[in-house]
Amino acid sequence: MLKKWIQMIFAIMGGVLGFEWSNSWSEPVFSMMGSSKNVEQMPVEGFPFWALLIGGGIGFIVSAWAVHAGYKLIQRGEQQIAKVPISDLLAGTAGMVIGMLAAVMLLASIDITGWSGVILHIVVTGALSVAGFRFGYSKRDELIAILSKNRVSKERNKEAKGYEEHKILDTSVIIDGRIADICKTGFIEGTLVIPEFVLEELQHIADSSDLLKRNRGRRGLDILNKIQKELDVKVLIYEGDFDEISEVDSKLVKLAKVLQGKVITNDFNLNKVCELQGVSVLNINDLANAVKPVVLPGEEILVQVIKDGKEHGQGVAYLDDGTMIVVEGGREFIGTTLDVLVTSVLQTSAGRMIFAKPKLLEKAL
């Protein structure tokens, strides 16, 4: 129904234009039909009527094509806009407004010189508006970070609290689950940031055909649900993304730089990448190792050797907290419980390893 009304309006407009221009067209048309001396004698009373019909027909035909093409263009534009995140759209619009204001100030100074014109106004305004939109879109992540920090600052002033630092969770530490227990104890301060691209990776793992991966993904989603609903900790879902970066770890490092926050992980490789990039990182494994009971060389430990070690004659045992103990000459004691003497302790971000030897061998020496 709307299309027909638009076509009727265009037809009326075309007819009116044809009627208005009929006087200027009639003389050239009739001059082609006869000499200029006979033009005044030729009957032109019916020409405006035909011009009105022709103009109305052209307007109706052109509007039919224009409405169809315009409707398709609008639908395509709506689909494209629907795919753009609201944060990107707002950032681009803000940049475009700044570009238009810059164009107004620039053209005002040019108007004083008298060199300005309609074409110059259109070109300058269009160019600065497009440039402003592209600039705002390219700086969307920094703008979101500033707005986020301003919101945190307002909340801090309102609640009379100190600065709340952003702690960014990666996929591995969410699946691990210990972060929920740490938050419950109150050792984690600030705002936990969960990037949307991490949620997408968790969703992909939870939908995997592999049973182990599927269970890990669902466990991660359950942990996030527990943190949001059961724990007294602030959680921020970061909706931005870095389309130019494909790797999730690289996106986490970039986000940490944008928000000036810290990455919480138990991934050894991500830990090293963050250190190389100058990004602060909190490794859950480092925290777990820090709170383990201290074992010093020369102490006695009662262990059960359960399997062979990598080197010849070695046996492997484990403490209750999962710390691996490599027992030199312990292969012959596999399946038995014995006292061992600690010889050295190796501490890394990947874990802790204790080297020991059977106390029986020490007495024999």
N, C-alpha and C positions, 0 to 999 in steps of 0.2 A: 504494500500500500504506500509506503514511504517513497519507494522508487517512482511510482506513478505520479505522486505529487511533485517530486523533484523534476521529472520530465515535463510536466505541465508548466511549471514555473519557468524552465529553460525555454519551452516553446513560446510562452508569452513574451519573455524577454527578447527572444529572437525576432518575433513578429514586430515588437515595438521598435527594435533597432532597424529592422528592414523598412518599416514605415517612416522612421525619422530620416533614414538615409536615402529614401526614394527620390527626394528632390534633387540631391546631388548626383544621383545615378542616372536620372531620366535624361538629362541633356547629353551626356556622352553616349548613352545607349541609342538615342534617336539620331544623334549625329552620325553614327555608323550606318543607320538605315537610310539616310538621305543627306542632302547638302545642308549646310548650316543655314541657308536662306529659308529652307522649308521647315526647319525644326520648330519654329514658333507656330507654324500652321498645323503641325501634327497633333492628333488628340493624345493627351497624356493623362486624362482624368482617371483612367483605370489602372495606371502604373502603380500608384501607392498601394492599391488593394492587392495586386499580384506580389509586390515586394513584401507586404505583410505576410501573405501565405508562404512565400518562399523562405523568409526569415524564420517564421514559426516552424516550418518543416525541418529546416537545417538545425534549429535549436533543439527540436525533439529528437532528431537522429543522433546528434552529437551528445546530448545528455544521456541517451540510452547507453552509448559506449562508455561515456565518462563515469556514469554511476556504477556500471558493472566493474570497470577497472578500478575505480576508487574503492568500491566495497571489498574487492580482493586485497587491495593494498592495505586497507584498514585492518582486515582480518590478519594478514601477515604481520603487520606491525604489532597488533595485540599479542600474537603468539610470541614474537621476539621479546616484547617488553615483559611478558609473563615469565620468561626464562631468566631475566636479569634480576639478581637479588636487589631488594629494596635499598640496601646500604650502597651498592654501586650506583643505583639510579639517583639517590639523594646526593652522593658525592659529585657525580657528573653534573647534576642540575645546579648545585652550589657553585661549581666551577664556571658553568655557563653564565650564571647571574653575575659573577665577578667579571667575566669577559665583557658582558653587555654594559656594565657600569664603566669599565675602562674605555669602551667604545664611545660612550656618551661624553666622558671627560675629554677624550682625544678629539672628537668631532666638534665639541664646543670651542676648543682652542683653534681649530682649523676654520670654523665659521667666521671668526674674527678677521681672518686674513682675506675672506671673500673668495677663496678657492674651492669652496665646498659645492657639492651638487647632490642630486638624488642618487645617482649611481655610486658616487663615493660613499655616501651614507650606508647604502645597502651592502657594498663590498666590505667596508671596514667593520660594520656591525656583525655581518655574517662570519667573517674571518675570525674576529676576536671571540665570538660566541662559541664557534667550533673549537678554537684553541683552548678556551676556558673549560669546555666540557671534557676534552681529552686530558687536560691537566688535572682536573678534579677527579676523573675516573682513574688515572694512573696513581693518584695519591690517596685512594680510598682507604687503604689499610692504615696509613698514618693518621688519616682523619678519624677513623673508627677508634684507633688507639688513644687519640687525644680526647675524644668524647668519653671513652671508657674511663680514662684516668680522671677526667673532670667529674664523672659520676661517682667514682670511688672517693675523690677528694671531698665532694659534697657530703657523702655518707659519713666520711671520717669526721668532718667538722660538726655534722649534726649529732653524731653519737659520741663525740669527744674521744675518739680513738686514735691510735697511731697509724702511720702509713701502712696500708695493706698491700703487700706485694703479690703479684700474680705468680701462681705455681701451675705450670702447664703439664698436664698428664699425657704420657704417650700410651700407645696401645698395650705394650708389654706389661707396664706397671698396673694397668687397669685389670688385665686378665689375671695377673699375679694375685691380686686381692688383698695383699697386706696393707695397701694404702688406706683401706677402710678402717682397719684396726689402729693404724697410726693416727688417722684423723680423729678417731674416737677418743684417744688418749689426750688430744689437745696439743700434740707436739707440732702439728702443721698449722702455721698462722697465715693469714691473708686469704686471697680468693683463689679457689681451684678453677682453672680454665680448662674446659674440655672442647677442643676444636671440632668443628663439624666434620672435617675430613677424617678425624680419628673415629668418630661415630660411624661414618660410612665404612671404614675399614673393619670395625667390629661387626657391623651388619653383614658385610661380605663374608667374614669368617663364620658368623653364626648361620649363614645360609649355605655353607660349604657341604659338599656331598660326603666329605670325610668325617666320620663320627667324632674323632678326637678334636679336630678343628672346630666342628660345630659346637661341641660341649664347651670348648675354651671361649668361643665367641659369646655363647649364651651366659657363661659365667661372668664375663666382662660386663655385659649389659646388666646383669643382676647386681654386680658390685656398684655400678653407677647409680642404679635405682636406689640402692641402700644408702649411698652417700647423699643423694639429693633429699630423700624422704625421712631418713632415720637419724642422720648425724647433724649436729649443730655446726655446720660449716657453709660458707658462701660458695656457690657454684655458678660459674658463668659459661654459657654455651657460646663459643665464638663462631659466628656464622660466616665469617670471611674465608676466603680461599686464595691460593696463589696459583693461578692457572698456568703460569709459565714454568712451574716446578712440578715434576711428576712424582718424586719420591716423598713419602710421608715424613721420613726423618728430616729431610732437608726443609720441608714445610714447617716442622716443629722448630728448627733452628731459626728460620726466618721469623716466625711468629714471636719467639722469645726475644729477638732483637727489636721487633716492632713494639711489643708491650713492655720491654725492658724487665722481663720476668725471668723465672728459673724453670728449667725443665726437670720434671721428676720422672725417673726411669729406673729400670734395672737391666737395661740393654748395655752391655759392655762396649759395643761398637759406637752406639749413639753417645755414650759417655765420652769417648775419645773425640768424636766429631765436635761435640759441644766445647770441649776444652780447646781444640784447635781453632774454633771459630770465636773464641772469647766469650762464650755464653755460659752463665752459671748453671750448674747441674747438681741435682740432689739424687744420689744413687741409693736406692733402697737396700741394695746388697751391702753398701758401705755402712749404712745404719745398722743393718742386722749383724754385721761383723763387729761393729763397735760395741754392741751390747752383749756379745757372747762372753762367756767366762774366759778370763785371761789364763793362758797356759804358757808357762815359762820353761825354757830348757832345763833339764834336770828333774822335773816333776814326774811323779809316777801316776799312771792312768790305767784303770782296769778296762780292757777292751776285749771284744770278740772278733777274731780274724775271720772274714767271711769269703774272701776270694783272692786270686792272684793279683799281683801288681804288674805294672808294665815292664819293669826290669826283672832280671833273673833273680829268683829267691825272695822277691818282695811279696808281702801280704798286705791286704787292705782291710781296714776297720773303719767304723764310723762312730762318732759321738751321738748323743741324743739329739743335738741340734742339727745334725746332718754334716758336721765337719768331718772331712776325710782324713784318716790317719794312715800314712804309709809306713809299714813296719818292715825294717830291713831284716832279712833272714826270717821273715814270718810265714813264708810259704808252707813250711812243715807244720805250722800250728793252725792251719785252716780248720775252722769248725770248733776250735777250742777258745776258752776264755783265759787270758793271762795278763799279768802286769807288764807294762812297757815303760821305758824311760824316754822322755821327750828329748830329742837332740836338737831340733830347730823348728821354727814356725815361719811359714811363708804366707804373707798377707797381701792380697791384691783386690782390685775392685770386682774381679770375677768370683772371689771367695777366699777362704782360708784353708791352708793345707798344713798338716802337722807331720813331721818326720820323727820316727821313734825306733827303738830297738828293744827286743825282749829283755826283761830284767834277768831272766835265767842266764842269758848269754853274758850279761854284765858280771854276774856273780862268778860265772865260770872263768872269766878273765881275771 
